[in-house]
Each structure stands twice: as structure tokens, then as C-alpha cells.
Amino acid sequence: MTIRDLKFWTTLKWRPYLALCKLRVVTAIVFTAVIGMFLSVPGLPPIDKVFWASLGIGLAAASAAALNHVFDREADGKMGRTEDRPLPQSQLNPRQANIFASLLGIASMTILTALINPTTAVLTFVSLIGYAVIYTRYLKRVTTQNIVIGGAAGAAPPVLGWCAITGSIHPHALLLFLIIFVWTPPHFWPLALAKKDEYRLADMPMLPVIYGDEVTKLHILLYTVLLFIFALLPYLTGMSGSIYALSAVVLGGVFLLYAVRLKLAKDNKLAMRTFGYSLIYLTGIFIALLVDHYVKI
């Protein structure tokens, strides 16, 4: 076997499994969970707990992502943005993906139960099932409100991070949950708007597929207004200070501008830019929360 052959087989073995993990999604989940950890205490949280909790939550997210690949494999093969995934390309089969997801899930639960606390392990498991099974397997295929209802699983990471350090669920952690929960629809619906034809081909009842562009744009705008209001709650409840308040107003104002422009536009050219900004918004909001937590003016 030549070096070239060895490189080929090594690449072939691990890359499809890595692709199952949806690393960009997992990174966002771990990021918001870590912010929750730091916000849960006045000073710095124990670094060892931050590490193990991040690893456990990240493995659970990767497990859910792998199961998502299994359940969505037929639909993925019909959509341009997902047709290159490992299962549609037959790089892996469903059995291999299921085994991989199970191993990740077992490792996650072991770490969280043994090194963090059982409450965090249970909440993480519920979130995993909520996303991978309830949302992906059922909700996504039966209702146009799939994103709204399924958003609860995606909003859990800050609560998981908070609970990992304190062992309890604080009302402030629930505010973080609420922000991500309300952010999810105006984050995802612009993508659904831009990829409407692909979702129709995959027989997914996304909002723009069933009710059309104008109804979807109105929903995006209304949820963005709600998000602007709810994002101010950490300041209004005394959880955060002026640094966060100013950041929330600026970031939310720009998001509102995108939503208004998208609503007024005659086409969907702004949809992907709105989707892209929604990612910047969430990152900015959580960074502002962290900075405000340690820098008071």
C-alpha cells in the first residue's frame, strides 16, 4: 500500500463520521452553553466543570445531529444543500450512523452523570430526544409550526450550561432559553424562504411551502419584533446592565431592519442575508451578556 492509498483510506474512514456531527451547529450549541456557565456565578466557574460539561453537551449535540442525518436521509438526497451528506452519498449506511450516534450519546450521558450532575444529564437527554426524534422524526413532517415547537430543544443549551455549574435551573437561565426560542423562527424561516423549492421537492411542510412567501415574511417580521422585546428582559429584570442593553437595542434594531426590508421586497434576494445576520445577532447577544457580566459601567 502506497502513502497515497493510506491517505485515501484514512480520509475515507473518519470524514463521513465527522460530517454526521454538524460541527458548526455543535459549536453554536456549546458556545451558548458555555455562556450560560459563566453567567451562572458571580466570578469564574470551575474550569474543570466547564470543560467536562462542554464536552458532554457537545457529544450529545453531535449524537442528535447524527440521528438527524438518519431520519432525514431521503429528504436530504432531494435537496441541493444537503445532497452531499454522508448517507445520501452512501459513504455510510443508517446502521453505521445509528451506532455512531449511540456511542456519542452514551459517552455524553456518562460524562454528564459522573462528572457534572444527574440533573444536567437528564435535561441534556431530553433535549437530544426533543431535537433528534420529536422534531426531526415527527414535527418537521406534520406542521408548518415545526420550527416554533422544535425550537425548544435548540434553546436548551444555556440552561444546560447553567445547571451544569449550579445544579439548578435559575429564572435567569430561562430568560436565555426564551431569547433563543423566539430567535429560532426568524433565524430559520429566511432559509426556508430561500430554499422553498427544495423543501417542496422533499415534501417538507415548511411555512413558505404551505402558506407562501408573504405569510412567511410577515411571520419573520412579527417574531423579530417579539425578539427585540424579549431580548431586553435580561436588562429589565436586573440580570444585565447598560452594556447589554445598548448591544441588544443595536443588534435587535439591525435585525428588525432586515426583517422589514425582507417584508417589503418583491423577491427573496434578502432571505439568505437575513439568515446570515441572524447568526451574527445571536453571537453578538451572548457575547454582550458575557461582557456585561464582568464589566460594569
C-alpha positions in Angstrom: 0.0 0.0 0.0 1.4 3.4 -1.0 1.3 6.6 1.1 -1.4 7.8 -1.3 -3.5 4.8 -0.7 -3.1 5.1 3.1 -4.1 8.8 2.9 -7.2 7.8 0.9 -8.4 5.2 3.3 -7.7 7.3 6.4 -9.7 10.2 4.9 -12.5 7.9 3.9 -12.9 6.5 7.3 -13.2 9.5 9.6 -14.5 12.3 7.4 -18.1 10.9 6.9 -18.5 10.4 10.6 -17.2 13.9 11.3 -19.8 15.2 8.8 -22.5 13.5 10.7 -21.7 15.7 13.8 -22.7 19.0 12.1 -19.8 20.8 13.8 -21.0 24.3 13.1 -24.3 23.6 14.8 -22.5 21.8 17.7 -20.1 24.8 18.1 -23.0 27.2 18.4 -24.7 24.9 21.0 -21.5 24.6 23.1 -20.9 28.4 22.8 -24.3 29.3 24.2 -24.0 26.6 26.9 -20.6 28.0 28.0 -22.0 31.5 28.2 -24.7 30.0 30.5 -22.0 28.5 32.7 -20.1 31.8 33.1 -23.3 33.8 33.7 -24.4 31.3 36.5 -21.9 32.5 39.0 -20.6 36.0 40.0 -16.9 35.1 39.4 -15.4 32.4 37.2 -16.9 28.9 37.1 -14.6 25.9 37.9 -12.6 25.3 34.7 -12.8 21.5 35.0 -16.5 21.6 35.1 -16.7 24.0 32.1 -14.5 21.5 30.2 -16.4 18.3 31.0 -19.8 19.9 30.7 -18.9 21.4 27.3 -17.6 18.0 26.2 -20.7 16.2 27.4 -23.2 18.7 25.9 -21.2 18.8 22.7 -21.2 15.0 22.4 -25.0 15.0 23.0 -25.5 17.6 20.3 -23.3 15.6 17.9 -25.3 12.4 18.7 -28.6 14.3 17.9 -27.1 15.6 14.7 -26.1 12.1 13.6 -29.7 10.8 14.3 -30.9 13.8 12.3 -28.9 12.5 9.3 -30.5 9.1 9.6 -34.1 10.4 9.8 -33.6 12.9 7.1 -31.6 10.8 4.7 -34.3 10.5 2.0 -35.2 14.2 2.1 -31.5 15.2 2.2 -31.0 13.4 -1.1 -33.6 15.5 -2.8 -32.3 18.9 -1.6 -29.3 20.7 -3.2 -27.9 22.0 0.1 -27.9 18.5 1.7 -27.4 16.0 -1.1 -23.7 15.8 -0.4 -24.2 14.5 3.2 -22.7 11.0 4.0 -25.9 9.0 3.9 -27.3 10.3 0.6 -23.9 9.7 -0.9 -23.7 6.2 0.5 -20.5 7.0 2.3 -22.1 5.4 5.4 -25.3 3.4 5.9 -28.0 4.1 8.5 -26.8 1.3 10.8 -23.3 2.8 11.0 -24.7 6.2 11.7 -27.1 4.9 14.4 -24.2 3.0 16.1 -22.1 6.2 16.0 -24.9 8.3 17.4 -25.5 5.8 20.2 -21.8 5.8 21.2 -21.7 9.6 21.3 -24.9 9.6 23.3 -23.6 7.1 25.8 -20.3 8.9 26.2 -22.3 12.2 26.8 -24.5 10.7 29.4 -21.6 9.0 31.2 -19.6 12.3 31.4 -22.5 14.4 32.5 -23.8 11.9 35.1 -20.4 11.0 36.6 -18.5 14.3 36.4 -21.3 17.0 36.3 -24.6 16.2 37.9 -27.6 13.9 37.1 -30.0 16.9 36.5 -27.9 18.2 33.7 -27.6 14.7 32.2 -31.4 14.3 32.3 -32.1 17.7 30.7 -29.5 17.1 28.0 -31.0 13.7 27.2 -34.5 15.3 27.0 -33.1 17.9 24.6 -31.4 15.3 22.5 -34.6 13.3 22.1 -36.6 16.5 21.5 -34.4 17.5 18.6 -33.5 14.2 17.1 -36.8 12.3 17.5 -39.7 14.6 18.3 -38.7 17.5 16.0 -36.8 15.7 13.2 -38.8 12.5 13.0 -42.3 13.9 13.6 -42.8 17.6 13.8 -40.8 18.6 10.8 -43.1 16.5 8.6 -46.5 17.3 10.0 -46.8 21.0 10.8 -45.7 24.4 9.5 -45.0 25.3 13.1 -42.3 22.7 13.3 -39.6 25.3 13.8 -41.5 27.1 16.5 -42.3 24.0 18.5 -38.9 22.3 17.8 -37.1 25.4 18.8 -37.4 24.4 22.5 -34.7 21.8 22.0 -32.4 24.2 20.4 -32.9 26.8 23.1 -31.9 24.5 25.9 -28.0 24.8 25.9 -27.7 27.9 28.1 -30.0 26.2 30.7 -27.8 23.1 30.5 -24.7 25.1 31.0 -26.2 27.0 33.9 -27.4 23.8 35.5 -24.0 22.1 35.0 -22.4 24.6 37.3 -25.1 25.3 39.9 -27.1 22.0 39.7 -30.3 24.0 39.4 -32.4 25.9 36.9 -32.5 29.7 37.7 -35.1 32.1 36.2 -32.2 34.0 34.6 -31.3 30.8 32.7 -34.9 30.6 31.4 -34.5 34.1 30.0 -31.6 32.9 27.9 -33.8 30.0 26.8 -36.6 32.4 25.9 -34.2 34.5 23.7 -33.1 31.6 21.7 -36.6 30.1 21.5 -38.0 33.3 20.0 -34.9 33.8 17.8 -35.2 30.4 16.1 -38.2 31.2 13.8 -36.8 34.4 12.3 -33.5 32.7 12.0 -34.7 29.6 10.2 -37.7 30.9 8.1 -35.5 33.1 5.9 -33.5 30.0 5.0 -36.8 28.1 4.3 -37.8 31.0 2.2 -34.6 30.9 0.1 -34.8 27.1 -0.2 -38.5 26.9 -0.6 -38.4 24.8 -3.8 -36.0 22.3 -2.3 -38.3 21.8 0.7 -41.3 21.4 -1.6 -39.4 18.7 -3.5 -38.6 17.0 -0.2 -42.2 17.2 0.8 -41.4 19.2 3.9 -44.4 21.3 5.1 -42.3 24.4 5.8 -44.2 27.7 6.2 -43.3 29.2 2.8 -44.2 25.9 1.0 -47.7 25.7 2.5 -48.7 29.4 3.0 -46.4 31.2 0.6 -43.8 34.0 0.7 -45.8 36.9 2.1 -47.2 35.0 5.1 -43.7 33.7 5.9 -42.2 37.3 5.6 -44.9 38.6 8.0 -44.2 35.8 10.5 -40.5 36.7 10.3 -41.2 40.3 11.0 -43.6 39.6 13.9 -41.2 37.2 15.5 -38.3 39.7 15.1 -40.4 42.3 16.9 -41.0 39.8 19.7 -37.3 39.0 19.8 -36.4 42.7 20.1 -38.7 43.0 23.1 -37.8 39.7 24.8 -34.0 40.4 24.4 -34.4 43.4 26.7 -35.7 41.2 29.5 -32.2 40.5 31.0 -31.8 44.3 31.4 -35.3 44.9 32.6 -35.1 42.2 35.3 -31.7 43.3 36.5 -29.8 40.3 35.2 -27.7 42.5 32.9 -26.7 46.2 32.8 -26.3 49.0 30.3 -23.6 47.4 28.1 -26.0 44.5 27.3 -29.0 46.9 26.9 -27.2 49.0 24.3 -26.0 45.9 22.5 -29.5 44.4 22.4 -31.0 47.6 21.0 -28.4 47.9 18.3 -28.3 44.3 17.3 -32.1 44.0 17.5 -32.6 47.2 15.5 -30.4 45.8 12.7 -32.3 42.5 12.7 -35.6 44.5 12.6 -34.3 46.4 9.6 -33.5 43.2 7.8 -37.0 41.8 8.6 -38.7 45.0 7.4 -36.7 45.2 4.2 -37.4 41.5 3.5 -41.2 42.0 4.1 -41.3 45.0 1.7 -39.2 43.3 -1.0 -40.8 41.9 -4.1 -38.4 39.0 -4.2 -36.5 36.8 -1.8 -33.0 38.1 -2.5 -32.6 39.3 1.1 -33.6 36.0 2.6 -30.1 34.5 2.9 -28.6 37.8 4.1 -31.3 37.9 6.8 -30.4 34.3 7.7 -26.7 35.2 7.9 -27.3 38.2 10.1 -29.4 36.1 12.5 -26.3 34.1 13.3 -24.3 37.3 13.9 -27.2 38.6 16.1 -27.2 35.5 18.4 -23.4 35.5 18.7 -23.4 39.2 19.5 -26.2 39.0 22.1 -24.4 36.2 24.0 -21.1 38.0 23.8 -22.7 41.1 25.1 -24.2 39.1 28.0 -20.8 37.8 28.9 -19.0 41.1 28.7 -21.7 42.9 30.7 -21.5 40.1 33.4 -17.8 41.0 34.1 -17.6 44.7 33.0 -19.9 47.1 34.9 -20.3 50.7 33.9 
